[in-house]
């Protein structure tokens, strides 16, 4: 194995600039000639030395122990990502420079998923424009404690990931997006049920979260032809959970609130008003029913008390 190290590459790395020497990582090199290296491949060399990262980066190293990468490694996949696969060996550099670097790093192993992300509304803004406001892989999946769909809670709690941006009024105002989009999801049937299930984890759930309707890595603007929630595609999206749904089913107004809809005579406005009125009537029926039954019980108790007093 050719293990030659280019001194210029190392000296321009983060470690080189900070004055670290070889033996601070290669702590087993204590004599010359060196003891024979038992590694047979470059991968063996990586696996032999990567744990030395913990000597300076213990907290980050410990965080990787709960990641999907570590779980895959523990299950026998020795190609699962370790420290040096993402950060490099002797050429360690700033992981955020350029801003798209972390996503490009993930691409090395997840090229198919990256190809979808690159064409999405988030990915195109990051890769083509260098926009720092859009989420990259690590914003959703984590950095060292990488989580994903193999983690049972990842799907259920994913709305909180979306909320980090879509509930941020200042950030959304930059792009003309209303935070009512997120707030209305939390308030509707799907969102309310998901939030309830988050309070009691471990139970089976099939209620859709943001990514079930909008897509995961292939999210598009809601008015783009490829969007899963554009009117022409919405019924197909709904039929994933409601296979018997017909055309009228997809006419339900989603993510709408009286505060975010304009146009008194528009169909959308009319639908929202109708939905609001149904909610008001439903709440009124529940409240009046409770008043009736509590009143009935109170009167019954008063009568029972009066009868007992009269007989005594």
C-alpha positions in Angstrom: 0.0 0.0 0.0 1.3 3.4 -1.0 0.9 5.4 2.2 2.8 8.5 1.1 1.6 11.8 2.5 1.9 15.0 0.6 3.3 17.5 3.1 1.7 20.5 1.2 -1.7 18.9 1.5 -1.3 18.2 5.2 0.1 21.7 6.0 -2.9 23.3 4.3 -5.3 21.2 6.3 -7.0 22.3 9.5 -4.7 20.1 11.6 -1.6 21.3 9.7 -2.4 24.9 10.1 -2.9 24.4 13.8 0.6 22.8 14.1 -0.4 19.2 14.9 2.2 16.6 14.1 1.9 13.0 12.8 2.4 11.3 16.1 -0.6 13.1 17.7 -2.8 10.8 15.6 -0.5 7.9 15.0 0.2 7.3 18.7 1.3 3.8 18.1 4.4 4.9 16.1 7.0 4.9 18.8 10.0 3.3 17.2 11.9 3.1 13.9 11.8 1.1 11.9 8.1 0.9 12.5 6.4 -2.3 13.4 4.9 -4.1 10.5 1.4 -2.9 9.5 -1.1 -5.7 9.6 -3.6 -4.0 7.3 -4.2 -5.6 3.9 -6.3 -2.8 2.3 -6.7 1.0 2.6 -10.0 0.3 4.4 -8.1 -1.7 7.0 -5.8 1.3 7.6 -8.9 3.6 8.1 -10.5 1.2 10.5 -7.2 0.9 12.4 -6.8 4.6 13.0 -10.1 6.4 12.8 -10.9 5.9 16.6 -7.9 8.1 17.3 -10.2 11.0 16.4 -11.8 10.6 19.8 -8.6 11.7 21.5 -9.5 15.4 20.6 -13.1 15.1 19.5 -14.7 12.9 22.2 -18.1 14.5 22.2 -18.5 14.2 18.4 -17.2 10.7 18.4 -19.6 9.6 21.1 -22.5 11.1 19.1 -21.7 8.9 16.2 -22.3 5.8 18.4 -26.0 6.4 18.1 -26.1 7.1 14.4 -27.4 4.9 11.6 -23.9 4.7 10.3 -22.6 3.2 13.5 -25.6 0.8 13.7 -24.9 -0.4 10.2 -21.2 -0.9 11.1 -22.1 -2.8 14.2 -24.3 -5.1 12.1 -21.3 -6.1 10.0 -21.2 -3.4 7.2 -17.6 -2.3 7.4 -18.2 0.2 4.5 -20.5 2.2 6.7 -19.3 5.8 7.1 -16.6 6.5 9.8 -15.0 9.8 10.7 -12.4 9.8 8.0 -14.9 9.0 5.2 -16.6 12.3 5.7 -13.8 14.5 7.0 -10.8 13.1 5.1 -7.4 11.9 6.4 -4.5 14.3 6.1 -6.6 16.9 4.2 -9.2 17.7 6.8 -10.8 21.0 6.0 -13.8 23.2 7.0 -16.9 21.1 6.5 -19.0 24.2 5.8 -16.8 25.8 3.1 -18.4 25.9 0.6 -21.9 25.7 2.0 -22.7 22.7 -0.3 -19.7 20.7 0.9 -21.6 18.6 3.5 -24.2 17.6 0.9 -21.5 16.7 -1.6 -19.9 14.6 1.0 -23.1 12.6 1.5 -23.3 12.2 -2.3 -20.3 9.9 -2.2 -22.4 7.1 -0.6 -26.0 8.3 -1.3 -25.7 9.4 -5.0 -29.2 8.4 -6.0 -30.8 10.3 -3.2 -28.5 13.3 -3.8 -29.6 13.3 -7.5 -33.2 13.8 -6.3 -32.2 16.4 -3.7 -30.2 18.3 -6.3 -33.3 18.8 -8.5 -35.6 19.8 -5.6 -36.5 23.3 -4.5 -34.1 23.0 -1.6 -31.2 21.3 -3.4 -31.2 23.5 -6.5 -31.1 26.6 -4.3 -28.1 25.2 -2.4 -26.1 23.7 -5.3 -26.9 26.3 -8.0 -27.2 29.4 -5.9 -25.2 28.7 -2.7 -28.3 29.8 -0.7 -27.4 29.3 3.1 -31.1 29.4 4.1 -32.2 26.1 2.6 -31.7 22.8 4.5 -28.9 20.5 3.6 -28.6 16.8 4.4 -27.2 17.4 7.9 -29.9 19.9 8.8 -32.5 17.2 8.6 -30.5 14.1 9.4 -28.0 15.4 11.9 -24.3 15.7 11.7 -22.6 13.0 13.9 -25.8 11.5 15.3 -27.2 10.8 11.8 -30.8 9.5 11.9 -33.0 8.4 9.1 -36.1 6.3 8.2 -34.6 3.2 10.0 -35.2 5.2 13.2 -38.8 4.6 14.1 -39.2 8.1 15.6 -37.6 10.0 12.7 -40.8 9.9 10.6 -43.2 10.8 13.4 -41.1 13.7 14.6 -40.2 15.0 11.2 -42.7 17.9 11.3 -40.4 19.5 13.9 -37.6 19.5 11.4 -39.8 21.3 8.9 -40.9 23.7 11.6 -37.4 24.9 12.2 -37.7 26.9 8.9 -41.4 27.0 8.1 -42.5 28.3 11.5 -39.8 30.9 11.4 -41.7 34.1 10.5 -38.6 36.2 9.8 -37.1 33.5 7.5 -40.3 32.8 5.7 -41.0 36.5 5.1 -37.8 36.6 3.0 -39.4 34.2 0.5 -43.0 35.3 0.7 -44.1 32.0 2.5 -46.7 32.2 5.2 -46.1 30.4 8.5 -49.8 29.6 8.5 -48.9 26.7 6.2 -47.2 25.0 9.1 -49.6 26.2 11.8 -52.6 25.0 9.9 -51.1 21.5 9.6 -50.6 21.3 13.3 -54.3 22.4 13.8 -55.9 20.0 11.3 -56.9 16.4 11.7 -53.6 15.0 10.4 -51.4 17.3 12.4 -53.4 17.1 15.6 -53.3 13.3 15.5 -49.5 13.3 14.9 -48.9 15.7 17.7 -51.0 13.5 20.0 -49.1 10.4 19.0 -45.8 12.1 19.7 -46.9 12.4 23.3 -47.4 8.6 23.4 -44.5 7.1 21.4 -44.4 3.5 20.5 -47.8 3.1 19.1 -48.6 2.4 15.5 -49.4 5.4 13.4 -50.3 6.0 9.8 -51.1 9.7 9.8 -49.2 11.7 7.2 -46.5 14.2 8.1 -45.2 16.9 5.8 -42.8 14.6 3.8 -45.6 12.2 3.0 -47.4 14.7 0.9 -44.6 17.1 -0.3 -41.9 14.4 -0.8 -38.7 13.9 1.0 -35.7 14.7 -1.1 -37.7 15.6 -4.2 -39.7 18.5 -2.8 -40.8 21.1 -5.3 -42.5 24.5 -5.1 -46.3 23.9 -4.7 -47.0 25.5 -8.0 -44.4 23.5 -10.0 -45.7 20.8 -12.4 -43.6 18.2 -10.7 -45.0 19.0 -7.2 -46.8 16.2 -5.5 -49.4 18.7 -4.1 -50.2 20.7 -7.2 -53.9 20.3 -8.0 -53.3 18.0 -11.0 -51.2 15.6 -8.8 -53.0 15.9 -5.5 -55.5 13.1 -5.9 -52.7 10.6 -6.7 -50.9 11.8 -3.5 -54.0 11.5 -1.4 -54.7 8.0 -2.8 -51.5 6.7 -1.2 -53.4 6.7 2.1 -56.9 6.9 0.8 -57.0 4.5 -2.2 -60.7 4.8 -2.8 -60.6 8.6 -2.9 -62.3 10.3 -5.9 -61.9 13.6 -7.6 -63.9 15.6 -5.1 -61.8 14.3 -2.2 -58.8 16.3 -3.4 -60.8 19.5 -3.5 -60.5 19.8 0.2 -58.6 23.0 1.1 -55.3 22.1 2.8 -53.1 24.5 4.8 -55.7 27.3 4.5 -56.8 29.7 7.2 -59.1 32.7 7.2 -56.0 34.9 7.9 -54.1 33.7 4.9 -56.8 33.6 2.2 -57.9 36.6 0.3 -60.7 37.0 -2.2 -64.2 36.9 -0.7 -65.8 35.3 -3.7 -63.1 32.7 -4.5 -63.8 29.0 -4.3 -60.9 28.6 -1.8 -62.4 31.3 0.4 -65.8 29.7 0.3 -64.4 26.3 1.1 -62.5 27.7 4.1 -65.5 29.6 5.4 -67.5 26.4 5.1 -64.9 24.4 7.0 -64.7 27.1 9.6 -68.5 27.0 10.1 -68.5 23.2 10.4 -65.9 23.5 13.1 -67.9 26.2 14.9 -71.1 24.0 14.8 -69.2 20.9 16.0 -67.7 22.8 18.9 -71.1 24.3 19.7 -72.8 20.9 19.7 -70.2 19.5 22.1 -70.5 22.4 24.5 -74.3 22.4 24.5 -74.3 18.7 25.0 -72.0 19.0 28.0 -74.1 21.8 29.4 -77.3 19.8 29.0 -75.9 16.6 30.6 -74.2 18.5 33.5 -77.4 20.5 34.0 -79.5 17.3 34.0 -77.2 15.6 36.5 -77.3 18.7 38.8 -81.1 18.9 38.7 -81.3 15.2 39.4 -79.0 15.5 42.4 -81.0 18.5 43.7 -84.2 16.5 43.4 -82.7 13.5 45.2 -81.5 15.8 48.0 -84.9 17.4 48.3 -86.7 14.0 48.4 -84.4 12.8 51.2 -84.9 16.0 53.2 -88.7 15.8 52.8 -88.8 12.2 54.0 -86.7 13.0 57.0 
